[in-house]
Amino acid sequence: MIEVERVDFISIPTRDIERAKSFYGETLGLPSHSWSPEDFETSNVTLELWEPEAQGEPFQPNRNGIALRVADVEAAVRKLGAGGAEVIGIRDSGVCHMGFVKDPDGNVLILHRRYAPFE
């Protein structure tokens, strides 16, 4: 058995690194590193852009989704939609509010806000 300490980064496949950098840096507003401009930081995990085709691997977008906690799901969905993301929809699970969008490469992002259910 190994002891996993934490998740350090998540790879996000792209076919166009500059377009992806613009989306994650400017549209989504995540800071990048000066030493690695393809890496974007959240408070707890790095999102790393990766061009699989440049390494001889087939491109396949992440369809499972990466959940990003935001303060206002509907406002975040509107902003990303205006910035070129494909809006899939918004739903309420009874435990959380979620907005689903696709980045320009088709990777699913889940804009998420957990709340206490009504009693």
C-alpha positions in Angstrom: 0.0 0.0 0.0 1.1 3.6 -0.7 0.1 6.7 1.2 -1.2 9.4 -1.1 -0.7 12.7 0.5 -2.8 14.9 -1.8 -3.7 15.6 -5.4 -1.0 18.0 -6.8 -2.3 18.6 -10.3 -4.9 17.7 -12.9 -3.9 17.5 -16.6 -6.3 19.2 -19.0 -5.9 18.1 -22.6 -5.8 20.8 -25.3 -5.2 21.1 -29.0 -4.3 24.7 -28.8 -2.2 25.7 -25.8 -2.4 29.5 -26.5 -6.2 29.3 -26.7 -6.4 27.3 -23.5 -4.0 29.6 -21.7 -6.3 32.5 -22.6 -9.4 30.7 -21.5 -8.0 29.5 -18.1 -6.0 32.7 -17.4 -8.2 35.4 -18.8 -11.8 34.1 -19.0 -11.7 31.9 -15.9 -9.3 34.2 -14.1 -6.8 31.7 -12.7 -3.3 32.9 -12.0 -0.5 31.1 -13.9 3.1 30.5 -12.8 6.0 32.6 -14.2 8.1 29.4 -14.3 5.3 27.3 -15.9 2.8 29.4 -17.9 0.8 26.3 -18.8 0.0 25.7 -15.1 -2.9 27.5 -13.5 -3.5 27.6 -9.7 -6.6 27.2 -7.6 -6.4 27.3 -3.8 -5.8 23.6 -3.6 -4.8 22.1 -6.9 -2.9 23.0 -10.1 -4.6 22.7 -13.5 -1.9 21.8 -16.0 -2.5 22.2 -19.7 -1.3 19.3 -21.8 -1.1 18.8 -25.6 -1.3 15.0 -26.0 -0.9 15.1 -29.8 2.5 16.8 -29.4 3.6 13.6 -27.6 2.0 11.2 -30.0 -1.1 10.6 -28.0 -4.6 10.9 -29.3 -6.6 14.0 -28.1 -9.6 13.2 -26.0 -11.4 15.9 -23.9 -12.1 15.2 -20.2 -15.9 14.5 -20.3 -16.0 13.5 -16.5 -15.7 17.1 -15.3 -13.5 19.0 -12.9 -15.6 20.7 -10.1 -14.5 24.2 -9.4 -16.1 25.8 -6.3 -17.4 29.3 -7.1 -19.4 31.9 -5.0 -22.2 32.3 -7.6 -22.9 29.4 -10.0 -25.3 31.3 -12.3 -23.0 34.3 -12.6 -20.0 32.1 -13.3 -21.9 30.2 -16.0 -23.0 33.4 -17.7 -19.4 34.8 -17.6 -17.9 31.7 -19.1 -20.6 31.4 -21.7 -19.9 35.0 -22.7 -16.2 34.1 -22.8 -16.6 31.2 -25.3 -17.5 28.2 -23.1 -20.3 26.0 -24.3 -23.0 26.1 -21.6 -24.4 22.6 -20.9 -26.8 23.6 -18.1 -27.5 24.3 -14.5 -29.0 22.0 -11.9 -29.6 21.8 -8.2 -29.0 18.4 -6.6 -30.6 19.2 -3.3 -27.2 19.4 -1.7 -25.4 21.7 -4.2 -25.9 24.0 -7.1 -24.0 23.1 -10.3 -23.4 24.7 -13.6 -21.9 22.6 -16.4 -19.8 24.1 -19.2 -17.2 22.9 -21.8 -14.0 24.8 -22.4 -12.9 25.5 -26.0 -11.4 22.0 -26.2 -14.6 20.2 -25.0 -13.3 19.6 -21.4 -16.2 19.6 -18.9 -16.0 22.0 -16.0 -18.5 21.9 -13.2 -19.0 25.2 -11.5 -20.1 24.1 -8.0 -21.5 25.5 -4.8 -22.4 23.2 -1.9 -25.1 24.5 0.6 -26.9 23.2 3.6 -30.2 21.6 2.5 -33.5 23.0 3.8 -34.8 21.2 6.9 
